[in-house]
Structures are given as structure tokens and as C-alpha cells.
């Protein structure tokens, strides 16, 4: 399944990002992270996890 269609719950998103569940819930509450509400369930799109990782990635310095 591609990251465009992959949906994970808060626990799985926290594991993939290496964060606590509380941190992911806080980011969702602060709207720092996109999510989908399906009734009472909250799901995080795989593309959002990929975006957070890409934006947080610091490139290496070029070697001289």
C-alpha cells in the first residue's frame, strides 16, 4: 500500500515517528499534524508521516 492511501492510528504514527503517543496527540490538538477523523477514531495519513520526516531531516554538510 502506498503512503498516499496508508492510514495509521495514533499509536502506530507515534512508533513510526519515534515519539510518544502523548506528543502525537498534542500535535494533532495543536493542528501541527494532519489527521482524519472517522467517527471517534483518529487516523494519520502515511503521507503526513512522510512529510514530517522530510521536513525534519537535516542534510549533512558537504565534505571539503
PDB file of N, CA, C and O in Angstrom:
ATOM      1  N   UNK A   1       0.849  -1.173   0.000  1.00  0.00           N
ATOM      2  CA  UNK A   1       0.000   0.000   0.000  1.00  0.00           C
ATOM      3  C   UNK A   1       0.900   1.244   0.000  1.00  0.00           C
ATOM      4  O   UNK A   1       1.877   1.302   0.747  1.00  0.00           O
ATOM      5  N   UNK A   2       0.580   2.207  -0.812  1.00  0.00           N
ATOM      6  CA  UNK A   2       1.392   3.409  -0.892  1.00  0.00           C
ATOM      7  C   UNK A   2       1.108   4.312   0.299  1.00  0.00           C
ATOM      8  O   UNK A   2       0.084   4.179   0.968  1.00  0.00           O
ATOM      9  N   UNK A   3       2.033   5.233   0.551  1.00  0.00           N
ATOM     10  CA  UNK A   3       1.841   6.139   1.682  1.00  0.00           C
ATOM     11  C   UNK A   3       0.677   7.091   1.449  1.00  0.00           C
ATOM     12  O   UNK A   3       0.151   7.658   2.406  1.00  0.00           O
ATOM     13  N   UNK A   4       0.258   7.282   0.187  1.00  0.00           N
ATOM     14  CA  UNK A   4      -0.884   8.144  -0.113  1.00  0.00           C
ATOM     15  C   UNK A   4      -2.165   7.561   0.479  1.00  0.00           C
ATOM     16  O   UNK A   4      -3.031   8.314   0.924  1.00  0.00           O
ATOM     17  N   UNK A   5      -2.300   6.251   0.493  1.00  0.00           N
ATOM     18  CA  UNK A   5      -3.535   5.613   0.942  1.00  0.00           C
ATOM     19  C   UNK A   5      -3.407   4.984   2.318  1.00  0.00           C
ATOM     20  O   UNK A   5      -4.410   4.594   2.916  1.00  0.00           O
ATOM     21  N   UNK A   6      -2.196   4.882   2.824  1.00  0.00           N
ATOM     22  CA  UNK A   6      -1.963   4.241   4.117  1.00  0.00           C
ATOM     23  C   UNK A   6      -2.460   5.146   5.238  1.00  0.00           C
ATOM     24  O   UNK A   6      -2.128   6.331   5.274  1.00  0.00           O
ATOM     25  N   UNK A   7      -3.236   4.605   6.131  1.00  0.00           N
ATOM     26  CA  UNK A   7      -3.730   5.335   7.289  1.00  0.00           C
ATOM     27  C   UNK A   7      -3.334   4.539   8.531  1.00  0.00           C
ATOM     28  O   UNK A   7      -3.519   3.323   8.582  1.00  0.00           O
ATOM     29  N   UNK A   8      -2.791   5.230   9.525  1.00  0.00           N
ATOM     30  CA  UNK A   8      -2.381   4.552  10.748  1.00  0.00           C
ATOM     31  C   UNK A   8      -3.044   5.227  11.942  1.00  0.00           C
ATOM     32  O   UNK A   8      -3.430   6.395  11.880  1.00  0.00           O
ATOM     33  N   UNK A   9      -3.166   4.477  13.021  1.00  0.00           N
ATOM     34  CA  UNK A   9      -3.736   5.077  14.228  1.00  0.00           C
ATOM     35  C   UNK A   9      -2.652   5.868  14.965  1.00  0.00           C
ATOM     36  O   UNK A   9      -1.492   5.867  14.554  1.00  0.00           O
ATOM     37  N   UNK A  10      -3.025   6.530  16.036  1.00  0.00           N
ATOM     38  CA  UNK A  10      -2.103   7.406  16.757  1.00  0.00           C
ATOM     39  C   UNK A  10      -0.924   6.613  17.309  1.00  0.00           C
ATOM     40  O   UNK A  10       0.216   7.074  17.247  1.00  0.00           O
ATOM     41  N   UNK A  11      -1.182   5.449  17.836  1.00  0.00           N
ATOM     42  CA  UNK A  11      -0.119   4.590  18.385  1.00  0.00           C
ATOM     43  C   UNK A  11       0.903   4.249  17.302  1.00  0.00           C
ATOM     44  O   UNK A  11       2.107   4.365  17.528  1.00  0.00           O
ATOM     45  N   UNK A  12       0.436   3.833  16.142  1.00  0.00           N
ATOM     46  CA  UNK A  12       1.334   3.460  15.046  1.00  0.00           C
ATOM     47  C   UNK A  12       2.109   4.671  14.531  1.00  0.00           C
ATOM     48  O   UNK A  12       3.294   4.562  14.216  1.00  0.00           O
ATOM     49  N   UNK A  13       1.444   5.826  14.445  1.00  0.00           N
ATOM     50  CA  UNK A  13       2.119   7.048  14.000  1.00  0.00           C
ATOM     51  C   UNK A  13       3.238   7.406  14.974  1.00  0.00           C
ATOM     52  O   UNK A  13       4.333   7.780  14.555  1.00  0.00           O
ATOM     53  N   UNK A  14       2.966   7.292  16.267  1.00  0.00           N
ATOM     54  CA  UNK A  14       3.977   7.585  17.283  1.00  0.00           C
ATOM     55  C   UNK A  14       5.177   6.648  17.135  1.00  0.00           C
ATOM     56  O   UNK A  14       6.324   7.086  17.231  1.00  0.00           O
ATOM     57  N   UNK A  15       4.919   5.377  16.905  1.00  0.00           N
ATOM     58  CA  UNK A  15       6.004   4.410  16.741  1.00  0.00           C
ATOM     59  C   UNK A  15       6.841   4.730  15.509  1.00  0.00           C
ATOM     60  O   UNK A  15       8.070   4.687  15.568  1.00  0.00           O
ATOM     61  N   UNK A  16       6.189   5.049  14.393  1.00  0.00           N
ATOM     62  CA  UNK A  16       6.917   5.351  13.153  1.00  0.00           C
ATOM     63  C   UNK A  16       7.764   6.606  13.293  1.00  0.00           C
ATOM     64  O   UNK A  16       8.851   6.688  12.721  1.00  0.00           O
ATOM     65  N   UNK A  17       7.278   7.579  14.044  1.00  0.00           N
ATOM     66  CA  UNK A  17       7.999   8.839  14.211  1.00  0.00           C
ATOM     67  C   UNK A  17       8.973   8.806  15.377  1.00  0.00           C
ATOM     68  O   UNK A  17       9.780   9.722  15.535  1.00  0.00           O
ATOM     69  N   UNK A  18       8.906   7.769  16.190  1.00  0.00           N
ATOM     70  CA  UNK A  18       9.784   7.680  17.355  1.00  0.00           C
ATOM     71  C   UNK A  18       9.394   8.667  18.442  1.00  0.00           C
ATOM     72  O   UNK A  18      10.249   9.170  19.170  1.00  0.00           O
ATOM     73  N   UNK A  19       8.103   8.941  18.548  1.00  0.00           N
ATOM     74  CA  UNK A  19       7.580   9.886  19.532  1.00  0.00           C
ATOM     75  C   UNK A  19       6.627   9.170  20.476  1.00  0.00           C
ATOM     76  O   UNK A  19       6.241   8.025  20.239  1.00  0.00           O
ATOM     77  N   UNK A  20       6.256   9.851  21.536  1.00  0.00           N
ATOM     78  CA  UNK A  20       5.265   9.282  22.445  1.00  0.00           C
ATOM     79  C   UNK A  20       3.866   9.510  21.871  1.00  0.00           C
ATOM     80  O   UNK A  20       3.657  10.402  21.049  1.00  0.00           O
ATOM     81  N   UNK A  21       2.929   8.703  22.310  1.00  0.00           N
ATOM     82  CA  UNK A  21       1.539   8.866  21.902  1.00  0.00           C
ATOM     83  C   UNK A  21       1.031  10.233  22.348  1.00  0.00           C
ATOM     84  O   UNK A  21       0.290  10.891  21.618  1.00  0.00           O
ATOM     85  N   UNK A  22       1.429  10.660  23.545  1.00  0.00           N
ATOM     86  CA  UNK A  22       1.004  11.968  24.058  1.00  0.00           C
ATOM     87  C   UNK A  22       1.483  13.097  23.154  1.00  0.00           C
ATOM     88  O   UNK A  22       0.750  14.059  22.925  1.00  0.00           O
ATOM     89  N   UNK A  23       2.694  12.990  22.641  1.00  0.00           N
ATOM     90  CA  UNK A  23       3.238  14.021  21.751  1.00  0.00           C
ATOM     91  C   UNK A  23       2.436  14.079  20.454  1.00  0.00           C
ATOM     92  O   UNK A  23       2.099  15.167  19.987  1.00  0.00           O
ATOM     93  N   UNK A  24       2.127  12.931  19.871  1.00  0.00           N
ATOM     94  CA  UNK A  24       1.342  12.900  18.635  1.00  0.00           C
ATOM     95  C   UNK A  24      -0.045  13.479  18.887  1.00  0.00           C
ATOM     96  O   UNK A  24      -0.549  14.255  18.075  1.00  0.00           O
ATOM     97  N   UNK A  25      -0.661  13.113  19.993  1.00  0.00           N
ATOM     98  CA  UNK A  25      -1.984  13.668  20.320  1.00  0.00           C
ATOM     99  C   UNK A  25      -1.916  15.188  20.507  1.00  0.00           C
ATOM    100  O   UNK A  25      -2.826  15.908  20.095  1.00  0.00           O
ATOM    101  N   UNK A  26      -0.846  15.667  21.125  1.00  0.00           N
ATOM    102  CA  UNK A  26      -0.664  17.105  21.321  1.00  0.00           C
ATOM    103  C   UNK A  26      -0.504  17.814  19.977  1.00  0.00           C
ATOM    104  O   UNK A  26      -1.104  18.866  19.759  1.00  0.00           O
ATOM    105  N   UNK A  27       0.294  17.250  19.079  1.00  0.00           N
ATOM    106  CA  UNK A  27       0.486  17.840  17.747  1.00  0.00           C
ATOM    107  C   UNK A  27      -0.830  17.882  16.983  1.00  0.00           C
ATOM    108  O   UNK A  27      -1.112  18.848  16.274  1.00  0.00           O
ATOM    109  N   UNK A  28      -1.630  16.838  17.127  1.00  0.00           N
ATOM    110  CA  UNK A  28      -2.938  16.807  16.466  1.00  0.00           C
ATOM    111  C   UNK A  28      -3.830  17.903  17.037  1.00  0.00           C
ATOM    112  O   UNK A  28      -4.487  18.624  16.286  1.00  0.00           O
ATOM    113  N   UNK A  29      -3.855  18.031  18.355  1.00  0.00           N
ATOM    114  CA  UNK A  29      -4.686  19.056  19.009  1.00  0.00           C
ATOM    115  C   UNK A  29      -4.254  20.466  18.611  1.00  0.00           C
ATOM    116  O   UNK A  29      -5.089  21.362  18.492  1.00  0.00           O
ATOM    117  N   UNK A  30      -2.956  20.661  18.408  1.00  0.00           N
ATOM    118  CA  UNK A  30      -2.418  21.962  18.018  1.00  0.00           C
ATOM    119  C   UNK A  30      -2.475  22.186  16.509  1.00  0.00           C
ATOM    120  O   UNK A  30      -2.072  23.239  16.014  1.00  0.00           O
ATOM    121  N   UNK A  31      -2.973  21.197  15.789  1.00  0.00           N
ATOM    122  CA  UNK A  31      -3.058  21.236  14.318  1.00  0.00           C
ATOM    123  C   UNK A  31      -1.679  21.364  13.661  1.00  0.00           C
ATOM    124  O   UNK A  31      -1.551  21.953  12.588  1.00  0.00           O
ATOM    125  N   UNK A  32      -0.665  20.818  14.301  1.00  0.00           N
ATOM    126  CA  UNK A  32       0.677  20.775  13.716  1.00  0.00           C
ATOM    127  C   UNK A  32       0.808  19.567  12.796  1.00  0.00           C
ATOM    128  O   UNK A  32       1.791  19.436  12.067  1.00  0.00           O
ATOM    129  N   UNK A  33      -0.182  18.693  12.836  1.00  0.00           N
ATOM    130  CA  UNK A  33      -0.146  17.435  12.105  1.00  0.00           C
ATOM    131  C   UNK A  33      -1.522  17.180  11.525  1.00  0.00           C
ATOM    132  O   UNK A  33      -2.531  17.328  12.214  1.00  0.00           O
ATOM    133  N   UNK A  34      -1.565  16.793  10.248  1.00  0.00           N
ATOM    134  CA  UNK A  34      -2.851  16.485   9.623  1.00  0.00           C
ATOM    135  C   UNK A  34      -3.374  15.146  10.146  1.00  0.00           C
ATOM    136  O   UNK A  34      -2.603  14.246  10.481  1.00  0.00           O
ATOM    137  N   UNK A  35      -4.682  15.041  10.205  1.00  0.00           N
ATOM    138  CA  UNK A  35      -5.296  13.790  10.622  1.00  0.00           C
ATOM    139  C   UNK A  35      -6.673  13.670   9.993  1.00  0.00           C
ATOM    140  O   UNK A  35      -7.220  14.636   9.461  1.00  0.00           O
ATOM    141  N   UNK A  36      -7.214  12.483  10.065  1.00  0.00           N
ATOM    142  CA  UNK A  36      -8.553  12.208   9.552  1.00  0.00           C
ATOM    143  C   UNK A  36      -9.381  11.676  10.711  1.00  0.00           C
ATOM    144  O   UNK A  36      -8.960  10.759  11.416  1.00  0.00           O
ATOM    145  N   UNK A  37     -10.559  12.254  10.906  1.00  0.00           N
ATOM    146  CA  UNK A  37     -11.459  11.762  11.947  1.00  0.00           C
ATOM    147  C   UNK A  37     -12.525  10.905  11.272  1.00  0.00           C
ATOM    148  O   UNK A  37     -13.236  11.362  10.378  1.00  0.00           O
ATOM    149  N   UNK A  38     -12.618   9.669  11.714  1.00  0.00           N
ATOM    150  CA  UNK A  38     -13.617   8.724  11.214  1.00  0.00           C
ATOM    151  C   UNK A  38     -14.495   8.350  12.412  1.00  0.00           C
ATOM    152  O   UNK A  38     -14.217   7.385  13.124  1.00  0.00           O
ATOM    153  N   UNK A  39     -15.542   9.118  12.617  1.00  0.00           N
ATOM    154  CA  UNK A  39     -16.342   8.934  13.828  1.00  0.00           C
ATOM    155  C   UNK A  39     -15.511   9.383  15.011  1.00  0.00           C
ATOM    156  O   UNK A  39     -15.085  10.536  15.074  1.00  0.00           O
ATOM    157  N   UNK A  40     -15.278   8.477  15.949  1.00  0.00           N
ATOM    158  CA  UNK A  40     -14.432   8.801  17.098  1.00  0.00           C
ATOM    159  C   UNK A  40     -12.973   8.434  16.873  1.00  0.00           C
ATOM    160  O   UNK A  40     -12.096   8.826  17.643  1.00  0.00           O
ATOM    161  N   UNK A  41     -12.724   7.679  15.809  1.00  0.00           N
ATOM    162  CA  UNK A  41     -11.365   7.230  15.525  1.00  0.00           C
ATOM    163  C   UNK A  41     -10.566   8.329  14.828  1.00  0.00           C
ATOM    164  O   UNK A  41     -11.094   9.070  14.000  1.00  0.00           O
ATOM    165  N   UNK A  42      -9.289   8.418  15.179  1.00  0.00           N
ATOM    166  CA  UNK A  42      -8.376   9.362  14.539  1.00  0.00           C
ATOM    167  C   UNK A  42      -7.331   8.551  13.792  1.00  0.00           C
ATOM    168  O   UNK A  42      -6.728   7.631  14.346  1.00  0.00           O
ATOM    169  N   UNK A  43      -7.123   8.901  12.530  1.00  0.00           N
ATOM    170  CA  UNK A  43      -6.127   8.235  11.703  1.00  0.00           C
ATOM    171  C   UNK A  43      -5.203   9.287  11.106  1.00  0.00           C
ATOM    172  O   UNK A  43      -5.624  10.399  10.788  1.00  0.00           O
ATOM    173  N   UNK A  44      -3.937   8.913  10.961  1.00  0.00           N
ATOM    174  CA  UNK A  44      -2.943   9.807  10.379  1.00  0.00           C
ATOM    175  C   UNK A  44      -2.557   9.237   9.015  1.00  0.00           C
ATOM    176  O   UNK A  44      -2.168   8.073   8.914  1.00  0.00           O
ATOM    177  N   UNK A  45      -2.664  10.057   7.965  1.00  0.00           N
ATOM    178  CA  UNK A  45      -2.266   9.578   6.636  1.00  0.00           C
ATOM    179  C   UNK A  45      -0.766   9.290   6.578  1.00  0.00           C
ATOM    180  O   UNK A  45       0.035   9.999   7.187  1.00  0.00           O
ATOM    181  N   UNK A  46      -0.404   8.258   5.849  1.00  0.00           N
ATOM    182  CA  UNK A  46       1.011   7.924   5.683  1.00  0.00           C
ATOM    183  C   UNK A  46       1.787   9.060   5.052  1.00  0.00           C
ATOM    184  O   UNK A  46       2.958   9.266   5.374  1.00  0.00           O
ATOM    185  N   UNK A  47       1.149   9.806   4.151  1.00  0.00           N
ATOM    186  CA  UNK A  47       1.816  10.938   3.507  1.00  0.00           C
ATOM    187  C   UNK A  47       2.185  12.012   4.530  1.00  0.00           C
ATOM    188  O   UNK A  47       3.187  12.705   4.359  1.00  0.00           O
ATOM    189  N   UNK A  48       1.395  12.157   5.581  1.00  0.00           N
ATOM    190  CA  UNK A  48       1.695  13.144   6.626  1.00  0.00           C
ATOM    191  C   UNK A  48       2.920  12.713   7.424  1.00  0.00           C
ATOM    192  O   UNK A  48       3.752  13.548   7.780  1.00  0.00           O
ATOM    193  N   UNK A  49       3.035  11.442   7.703  1.00  0.00           N
ATOM    194  CA  UNK A  49       4.213  10.930   8.406  1.00  0.00           C
ATOM    195  C   UNK A  49       5.457  11.164   7.545  1.00  0.00           C
ATOM    196  O   UNK A  49       6.493  11.605   8.042  1.00  0.00           O
ATOM    197  N   UNK A  50       5.341  10.862   6.247  1.00  0.00           N
ATOM    198  CA  UNK A  50       6.457  11.094   5.328  1.00  0.00           C
ATOM    199  C   UNK A  50       6.831  12.572   5.286  1.00  0.00           C
ATOM    200  O   UNK A  50       8.015  12.905   5.247  1.00  0.00           O
ATOM    201  N   UNK A  51       5.835  13.467   5.293  1.00  0.00           N
ATOM    202  CA  UNK A  51       6.088  14.908   5.256  1.00  0.00           C
ATOM    203  C   UNK A  51       6.832  15.364   6.501  1.00  0.00           C
ATOM    204  O   UNK A  51       7.790  16.131   6.410  1.00  0.00           O
ATOM    205  N   UNK A  52       6.395  14.897   7.660  1.00  0.00           N
ATOM    206  CA  UNK A  52       7.046  15.282   8.912  1.00  0.00           C
ATOM    207  C   UNK A  52       8.501  14.828   8.941  1.00  0.00           C
ATOM    208  O   UNK A  52       9.376  15.561   9.402  1.00  0.00           O
ATOM    209  N   UNK A  53       8.754  13.634   8.454  1.00  0.00           N
ATOM    210  CA  UNK A  53      10.127  13.123   8.413  1.00  0.00           C
ATOM    211  C   UNK A  53      10.962  13.946   7.444  1.00  0.00           C
ATOM    212  O   UNK A  53      12.093  14.315   7.759  1.00  0.00           O
ATOM    213  N   UNK A  54      10.414  14.240   6.261  1.00  0.00           N
ATOM    214  CA  UNK A  54      11.152  15.013   5.256  1.00  0.00           C
ATOM    215  C   UNK A  54      11.458  16.424   5.747  1.00  0.00           C
ATOM    216  O   UNK A  54      12.566  16.923   5.550  1.00  0.00           O
ATOM    217  N   UNK A  55      10.484  17.071   6.383  1.00  0.00           N
ATOM    218  CA  UNK A  55      10.699  18.434   6.877  1.00  0.00           C
ATOM    219  C   UNK A  55      11.676  18.477   8.046  1.00  0.00           C
ATOM    220  O   UNK A  55      12.355  19.484   8.251  1.00  0.00           O
ATOM    221  N   UNK A  56      11.749  17.399   8.808  1.00  0.00           N
ATOM    222  CA  UNK A  56      12.641  17.371   9.966  1.00  0.00           C
ATOM    223  C   UNK A  56      14.031  16.860   9.655  1.00  0.00           C
ATOM    224  O   UNK A  56      14.905  16.872  10.522  1.00  0.00           O
ATOM    225  N   UNK A  57      14.250  16.411   8.426  1.00  0.00           N
ATOM    226  CA  UNK A  57      15.548  15.856   8.051  1.00  0.00           C
ATOM    227  C   UNK A  57      16.549  16.979   7.807  1.00  0.00           C
ATOM    228  O   UNK A  57      16.294  17.893   7.023  1.00  0.00           O
ATOM    229  N   UNK A  58      17.677  16.901   8.480  1.00  0.00           N
ATOM    230  CA  UNK A  58      18.758  17.872   8.336  1.00  0.00           C
ATOM    231  C   UNK A  58      19.817  17.251   7.440  1.00  0.00           C
ATOM    232  O   UNK A  58      20.354  16.193   7.769  1.00  0.00           O
ATOM    233  N   UNK A  59      20.133  17.893   6.303  1.00  0.00           N
ATOM    234  CA  UNK A  59      21.138  17.316   5.400  1.00  0.00           C
ATOM    235  C   UNK A  59      22.537  17.390   5.994  1.00  0.00           C
ATOM    236  O   UNK A  59      22.823  18.230   6.847  1.00  0.00           O
ATOM    237  N   UNK A  60      23.390  16.510   5.535  1.00  0.00           N
ATOM    238  CA  UNK A  60      24.779  16.515   6.004  1.00  0.00           C
ATOM    239  C   UNK A  60      25.530  17.676   5.373  1.00  0.00           C
ATOM    240  O   UNK A  60      25.148  18.192   4.323  1.00  0.00           O
ATOM    241  N   UNK A  61      26.595  18.070   6.033  1.00  0.00           N
ATOM    242  CA  UNK A  61      27.457  19.108   5.467  1.00  0.00           C
ATOM    243  C   UNK A  61      28.301  18.470   4.378  1.00  0.00           C
ATOM    244  O   UNK A  61      28.698  17.309   4.478  1.00  0.00           O
ATOM    245  N   UNK A  62      28.566  19.237   3.348  1.00  0.00           N
ATOM    246  CA  UNK A  62      29.445  18.733   2.283  1.00  0.00           C
ATOM    247  C   UNK A  62      30.866  18.607   2.780  1.00  0.00           C
ATOM    248  O   UNK A  62      31.341  19.450   3.541  1.00  0.00           O
ATOM    249  N   UNK A  63      31.539  17.569   2.359  1.00  0.00           N
ATOM    250  CA  UNK A  63      32.933  17.375   2.753  1.00  0.00           C
ATOM    251  C   UNK A  63      33.827  18.271   1.906  1.00  0.00           C
ATOM    252  O   UNK A  63      33.544  18.511   0.733  1.00  0.00           O
ATOM    253  N   UNK A  64      34.897  18.758   2.501  1.00  0.00           N
ATOM    254  CA  UNK A  64      35.817  19.632   1.767  1.00  0.00           C
ATOM    255  C   UNK A  64      36.771  18.852   0.932  1.00  0.00           C
ATOM    256  O   UNK A  64      37.614  19.436   0.250  1.00  0.00           O
TER     257      UNK A  64
END
